Amino acid sequence: MFIDNIKIYVKAGDGGDGAVTFHREKYVAAGGPDGGDGGRGGNVIFRVDDGSNTLLAYRYKRKFVAERGANGMGDKMHGKSGEDVILPVPPGTLIKDAATGRVVFDMAKEREFVVCHGGRGGWGNRHFSTPTRQIPRFAKAGTKGEEREVLLELKMLAEVGLIGFPNVGKSSILSRISAAKPKIANYHFTTLSPNLGVVGVDGGKGFLAADIPGLIEGASDGLGLGHDFLRHVDRCRLLIHVVDLSAADGRDPLDDIDKIDTELEKYSEELATRPQIMVGNKTDALLPDEPILEEFRSYCEKLGRPCVLVSAVSGEGLTELVHLAAEKLKELPELTVYETEIAPEDEAVENAAGSRETVVRRENEKYVVEGEWLLNFMGQINFDDYESLNFFQRVLIKNGVIDKLRQAGVKEGDTVSIYDFEFDFIY
């Protein structure tokens, strides 16, 4: 079964808690605190699996949670880090935020992507020992791991897409120009999922071609199978538009061209402008002087598209088609890679576990800010690093924390406390 669109829930492991322990050894008096730190929670990582071309692995299991970091132990022993969860996906998988539909990452070029980072381990009590506090009986809890719902959408990495009505010979052509072995039969919708094949060109690297399941009139509105698979044409740099010149199904070949073009335009105006090579197939069933052959050439010339007459049965014209496609690809831009549509400030907050509610209140001379998401988010910040601190400030501004402080009456120079972090408010 071919599955190319699915929603799953992913959560990174929580960080382990720091330990509250004290050194105990014979003849060693007042050994002091020696609580170890908690381990880091496991990450959730998407990794490209070159041997896969479907998201079927996620059909039944849709919840993935990484291992929690182990708690710290005595004798300054650090807790074990949680195991990462590795999720294999086919090349070209697009990772989107399920709530907003915005692109998080495109697995077209990179091999791995950490979609959720594990929580940081909490500090053991040894970190809190000072000359005036020599017996700290507390430690820091680990932070929560990031979590989110993501939509996985497969957009194949084929450079060339074979499009056209059902039963026009797309699968047959792919089987002749590559080593692909698609199912071929004389009825509509033989092809129920895209087939990929590597096409060799005179010993060169060649190109990757995909036979897209047949489109029909109304495919862009959800009719037939075409709408489900139009997304796989999105990345194709070149389209090979196959037409049945024998009109075996009683359709007009030239009218078929217009109908397929209309469906592409309805789906995406940009896709409709993608370069096309017109292929007139099943010429073995025609006489050399058939009027449709010249009509087809003239119509392609009118559209400004090169055309090739082929027979998938005899192999006639297929070598010319492969060379023409290879030459065209040299002139065209590289495969489309989708950029992330989520700013780092948004992603950090969206991934943070917990409620999004933020509470600001005044306690004596301080303004105290609290929020479950904020506590978990702060676990990702290194407050000793200038860039990390600036990032934390941008998140506070973008998520309305600074506005809430102003509404609560904060003035320049007032102290603001966000859990363990305090600073003077400056406009």
HELIX and SHEET records of a PDB file:
HELIX    1   1 LEU A   56  TYR A   58  5                                   3    
HELIX    2   2 ASN A  125  PHE A  128  5                                   4    
HELIX    3   3 LYS A  170  ILE A  177  1                                   8    
HELIX    4   4 ALA A  219  ASP A  221  5                                   3    
HELIX    5   5 GLY A  226  PHE A  229  1                                   4    
HELIX    6   6 LEU A  230  VAL A  233  5                                   4    
HELIX    7   7 PRO A  253  TYR A  267  1                                  15    
HELIX    8   8 GLU A  269  ALA A  272  1                                   4    
HELIX    9   9 THR A  283  ALA A  285  5                                   3    
HELIX   10  10 PRO A  291  LEU A  303  1                                  13    
HELIX   11  11 LEU A  318  GLU A  331  1                                  14    
HELIX   12  12 PRO A  344  ASN A  351  1                                   8    
HELIX   13  13 GLU A  372  MET A  378  1                                   7    
HELIX   14  14 TYR A  386  LYS A  398  1                                  13    
HELIX   15  15 VAL A  401  GLN A  407  1                                   7    
SHEET    1   A 5 LYS A  63  VAL A  65  0                                        
SHEET    2   A 5 ASN A   5  LYS A  11  1                                        
SHEET    3   A 5 GLU A 147  LEU A 154 -1                                        
SHEET    4   A 5 THR A  93  ASP A  97 -1                                        
SHEET    5   A 5 VAL A 103  ASP A 106 -1                                        
SHEET    1   B 3 VAL A  85  VAL A  89  0                                        
SHEET    2   B 3 VAL A  44  VAL A  48  1                                        
SHEET    3   B 3 GLU A 112  CYS A 116 -1                                        
SHEET    1   C 6 ASN A 195  VAL A 199  0                                        
SHEET    2   C 6 PHE A 207  ASP A 211 -1                                        
SHEET    3   C 6 VAL A 160  ILE A 163  1                                        
SHEET    4   C 6 LEU A 238  ASP A 244  1                                        
SHEET    5   C 6 GLN A 276  ASN A 281  1                                        
SHEET    6   C 6 CYS A 307  LEU A 309  1                                        
SHEET    1   D 4 VAL A 359  GLU A 363  0                                        
SHEET    2   D 4 LYS A 366  GLU A 370 -1                                        
SHEET    3   D 4 THR A 415  ILE A 418  1                                        
SHEET    4   D 4 PHE A 421  ASP A 424 -1                                        
END                                                                             
